[in-house]
Each structure stands twice: as structure tokens, then as C-alpha cells.
Amino acid sequence: MKKLFLSLSLCLFPVTAYCQVTIENFCFELSQESQVKFKLRIYYDALSKWSGASVKYKTPDAMHRALG
């Protein structure tokens, strides 16, 4: 009986979630001479008060391997 009630309740009231994730991108260089580049991505959702971030960076060696 509990399984039937759970199945019917999920069909009648589907589980939904609403989120509004915002992404911001920032690019940085250490200096003109070093050619080390950073990319900072910030993710956040104001409604759920969630946030996260990631950083990618490239060194001159990695850029040379990607081009060559």
C-alpha cells in the first residue's frame, strides 16, 4: 500500500526544482613577460545560496604543446 501511495504521489506531484545559476568569467595574466594565464569561473545561485568556483591556468609550455 505504501508503494502505491508513493507512486501515485510522485505522478500527481512531480519533484521539480528551480535554480538560476549565474556564471562569471575572469581572465588574468601574471605579467606581460611571463605569459602565464589564469581563467577564473565563479558559479552561484542566489536562490539556494550556493556558490562554487574553478580555476584553469596555462603555462608557456602548455600553450606551446597545444599549438605545436
C-alpha positions in Angstrom: 0.0 0.0 0.0 2.8 2.4 0.8 4.4 1.8 -2.6 1.2 2.5 -4.3 0.7 5.7 -2.4 4.3 6.8 -3.1 3.9 6.0 -6.8 0.7 8.0 -7.1 2.0 10.9 -5.2 5.1 11.1 -7.4 2.8 11.1 -10.5 0.5 13.7 -9.2 3.1 15.9 -7.6 6.3 15.6 -9.6 9.5 16.6 -7.9 10.8 19.8 -9.5 13.5 22.2 -8.7 14.1 25.7 -9.8 17.6 27.2 -10.0 19.1 30.2 -11.6 22.8 29.6 -11.8 24.9 32.6 -12.8 28.4 32.2 -14.2 31.1 34.9 -14.2 34.4 34.6 -16.1 37.6 36.5 -15.3 40.9 36.2 -17.2 44.2 37.2 -15.7 47.9 37.3 -16.6 50.8 37.4 -14.2 52.7 39.9 -16.3 53.3 40.7 -20.0 56.6 38.8 -19.9 55.6 35.6 -18.1 52.7 34.6 -20.4 51.1 32.5 -17.6 47.3 32.9 -18.0 44.6 32.2 -15.4 40.8 31.8 -16.1 38.6 32.1 -13.0 35.0 30.9 -13.3 32.6 31.6 -10.5 29.2 29.9 -10.3 26.4 30.9 -7.9 22.7 30.5 -7.3 21.2 33.3 -5.3 18.0 31.4 -4.5 19.7 28.4 -3.0 22.6 30.4 -1.6 25.1 28.0 -3.4 28.4 29.0 -4.9 31.4 27.4 -6.4 34.5 28.3 -8.5 37.1 26.7 -10.7 40.5 28.0 -11.9 42.3 27.0 -15.2 45.8 28.1 -16.0 48.2 27.7 -18.9 51.9 28.0 -18.8 54.0 28.8 -21.8 54.9 25.0 -22.1 51.3 24.0 -22.2 50.5 26.7 -24.8 53.4 25.5 -26.9 52.3 21.9 -26.8 48.7 23.0 -27.8 49.9 25.0 -30.8 52.6 22.7 -32.0 
